[in-house]
Amino acid sequence: MPDIHISVQGFEKLKRELEELKKERPAVIQAIKEAREEGDLRENAGYEAARDRQGMLEARISYIESRLPQCIVVDLNSMGGNKVAFGATVEIENLETGEQKRYTLLGPDEADFNEGTISVYSPLAKALLGQEEGAAIEVNAPRGQIFYEILSIEFKGTAKK
C-alpha cells in the first residue's frame, strides 16, 4: 500500500468523520427495521433509501478505515524552506494568460480546489514539487500544456487558508 501524506489537521478531521459515521450506524439500522415493518419491500421507498444510506455509510467507513493506516502525518509547523514541498502555499502565474493563483499542497483526502488546496498527487503539484521561486514549470493538463512561473512559496504551518 502506498503511503499517503496528510496534515495533522487533515488526519484529525478524517478520524472525527469516522467516529461520526460509526455513531450514525444505529439510526440507519433502525430506519431499515422500521421500513421493513411497513410491508412489501419491492415498493417501499423508505426501505430503499435507508438501504442506500447504509451502503454509502459502510463504504465511507471502509474507505477511511483502509486509509488511516497508510497515512504519514505531517506537522505543517515543522515544514519550511525555499523549495515547494508538502504543505507549501505557492503563488503561480499562468505565463500565457497572466492569471495568478494561490494553492496549498496537501494530501488527497484534504485537498479542496474550491478552498485553494490541491493534492500533492495532482499534475500541477507534481510539476511544482522541488521547484524554487522564479522557476518556470510545465503542466500537462487535459487541455494541453500550461506554463506557469512560481511567484512565491510560503509555509504557513496550517492546513487552512
ZAGU-868684 format. One record per residue (C-alpha): residue in three letters; x negated, y, z. Coordinates in steps of 0.2 Angstrom, whole numbers, padded with zeros to 4 digits, always signed. Example, Ala and Ser with C-alpha at 12.3 -4.5 7.8 and 13.67 -1.06 7.14 Angstrom:
<atoms>
Ala-0062-0022+0039 Ser-0068-0005+0036 
</atoms>
This chain:
<atoms>
Met+0000+0000+0000 Pro-0007+0017-0004 Asp-0010+0030+0009 Ile+0002+0045+0010 His-0004+0061+0016 Ile+0008+0071+0027 Ser+0008+0086+0038 Val+0011+0084+0057 Gln+0027+0094+0054 Gly+0032+0083+0040 Phe+0029+0067+0049 Glu+0039+0073+0064 Lys+0053+0078+0053 Leu+0053+0060+0045 Lys+0054+0052+0062 Arg+0068+0063+0068 Glu+0078+0059+0052 Leu+0075+0040+0055 Glu+0082+0042+0073 Glu+0097+0052+0067 Leu+0101+0039+0053 Lys+0100+0025+0066 Lys+0112+0034+0078 Glu+0124+0036+0063 Arg+0125+0017+0061 Pro+0138+0013+0074 Ala+0150+0026+0067 Val+0148+0019+0049 Ile+0151+0001+0055 Gln+0167+0007+0065 Ala+0173+0016+0049 Ile+0171+0000+0039 Lys+0180-0010+0053 Glu+0195+0002+0053 Ala+0196+0002+0034 Arg+0196-0017+0034 Glu+0211-0017+0046 Glu+0221-0006+0033 Gly+0223-0022+0022 Asp+0219-0025+0004 Leu+0201-0021+0001 Arg+0202-0021-0018 Glu+0211-0004-0017 Asn+0205+0003-0001 Ala+0196+0019-0005 Gly+0191+0022+0013 Tyr+0183+0005+0014 Glu+0173+0008-0002 Ala+0167+0025+0004 Ala+0162+0018+0021 Arg+0153+0003+0012 Asp+0144+0016+0000 Arg+0139+0026+0015 Gln+0132+0011+0024 Gly+0122+0006+0008 Met+0115+0024+0007 Leu+0111+0024+0025 Glu+0102+0007+0026 Ala+0092+0011+0010 Arg+0086+0028+0018 Ile+0082+0019+0034 Ser+0072+0006+0025 Tyr+0063+0018+0014 Ile+0057+0029+0029 Glu+0053+0013+0039 Ser+0042+0007+0025 Arg+0034+0024+0023 Leu+0029+0029+0041 Pro+0015+0015+0042 Gln+0007+0022+0026 Cys+0006+0040+0032 Ile-0010+0048+0036 Val-0005+0063+0047 Val-0015+0079+0044 Asp-0016+0093+0056 Leu-0015+0108+0045 Asn-0023+0119+0058 Ser-0039+0109+0055 Met-0039+0112+0037 Gly-0049+0126+0029 Gly-0062+0130+0016 Asn-0064+0138-0001 Lys-0058+0124-0012 Val-0040+0118-0015 Ala-0035+0103-0004 Phe-0020+0096+0005 Gly-0012+0109+0015 Ala-0018+0124+0005 Thr-0007+0138-0001 Val-0013+0143-0019 Glu-0008+0158-0029 Ile-0009+0154-0048 Glu-0006+0164-0063 Asn+0000+0157-0080 Leu-0013+0163-0092 Glu+0000+0164-0106 Thr+0015+0172-0098 Gly+0006+0182-0084 Glu+0019+0174-0072 Gln+0012+0172-0054 Lys+0017+0158-0042 Arg+0013+0153-0025 Tyr+0013+0134-0019 Thr+0008+0125-0004 Leu+0002+0107-0007 Leu+0010+0094+0004 Gly+0014+0076+0004 Pro+0028+0069-0007 Asp+0041+0067+0007 Glu+0039+0085+0012 Ala+0037+0094-0004 Asp+0052+0105-0009 Phe+0049+0115-0025 Asn+0063+0127-0020 Glu+0054+0131-0004 Gly+0037+0134-0013 Thr+0029+0117-0008 Ile+0024+0104-0021 Ser+0017+0086-0019 Val-0001+0083-0020 Tyr+0003+0070-0032 Ser+0011+0081-0045 Pro+0002+0086-0061 Leu+0000+0104-0055 Ala-0008+0099-0038 Lys-0019+0086-0046 Ala-0026+0099-0058 Leu-0028+0111-0043 Leu-0037+0099-0030 Gly-0055+0103-0028 Gln-0055+0119-0038 Glu-0060+0137-0031 Glu-0053+0154-0033 Gly-0055+0161-0051 Ala-0055+0143-0059 Ala-0045+0141-0074 Ile-0036+0124-0075 Glu-0026+0115-0087 Val-0010+0106-0083 Asn-0002+0093-0095 Ala+0016+0096-0092 Pro+0031+0088-0102 Arg+0032+0103-0112 Gly+0014+0104-0116 Gln-0002+0111-0109 Ile-0001+0125-0097 Phe-0016+0135-0092 Tyr-0017+0144-0075 Glu-0030+0154-0066 Ile-0032+0152-0047 Leu-0030+0169-0039 Ser-0031+0164-0021 Ile-0032+0150-0009 Glu-0026+0151+0009 Phe-0025+0138+0024 Lys-0010+0144+0034 Gly-0011+0130+0047 Thr+0008+0126+0045 Ala+0019+0117+0033 Lys+0031+0131+0032 Lys+0030+0145+0020 
</atoms>
